[in-house]
């Protein structure tokens, strides 16, 4: 698990879109999608439902979210 993957996850959660999240963190959409896919592969769970041009969290994604938020908060202090 890499910091860039966690950042991509959090921004995609906040913006409900991989393309908007990619723009917000300054990477291409395929790069952001690859980060999310790698994270999902490592966790062996899908974290997002891909719906049209947007995304929303799966149950696994909702369960994972507080851990990622806590980890990122810890790194920022």
LINMOKA-V356423 format. One record per backbone hydrogen bond with DSSP energy under -0.5 kcal/mol. CO is the residue of the C=O (numbers start at 0). NH is the residue of the N-H. E is the energy in kcal/mol with one decimal. If there is no record, write none. Layout:
CO;NH;E
CO;NH;E
This chain:
1;4;-0.5
1;5;-1.9
2;6;-2.7
3;7;-2.2
4;8;-2.4
5;9;-2.5
6;10;-2.5
7;11;-2.3
8;12;-2.3
9;13;-2.4
10;14;-2.5
11;15;-1.8
11;16;-0.6
15;54;-1.5
16;20;-1.6
17;21;-2.6
18;22;-2.0
19;23;-2.3
20;24;-1.9
21;25;-0.8
21;26;-2.5
22;25;-0.6
27;31;-2.2
28;32;-2.8
29;33;-2.2
30;34;-1.9
31;35;-2.3
32;36;-2.9
33;37;-2.4
34;38;-2.0
35;39;-2.8
36;40;-2.4
37;41;-2.3
38;42;-2.2
39;43;-1.2
39;44;-1.6
46;57;-2.1
47;49;-0.6
48;50;-0.7
48;55;-1.8
49;51;-0.5
50;53;-2.9
53;50;-2.7
55;48;-3.8
57;61;-2.4
58;62;-2.1
59;63;-2.0
60;64;-1.9
61;65;-0.7
63;66;-0.7
63;67;-1.8
64;68;-2.7
65;69;-2.2
66;70;-2.3
67;71;-2.7
68;72;-2.5
69;73;-2.3
70;74;-2.0
71;75;-1.5
72;76;-0.8
73;76;-0.7
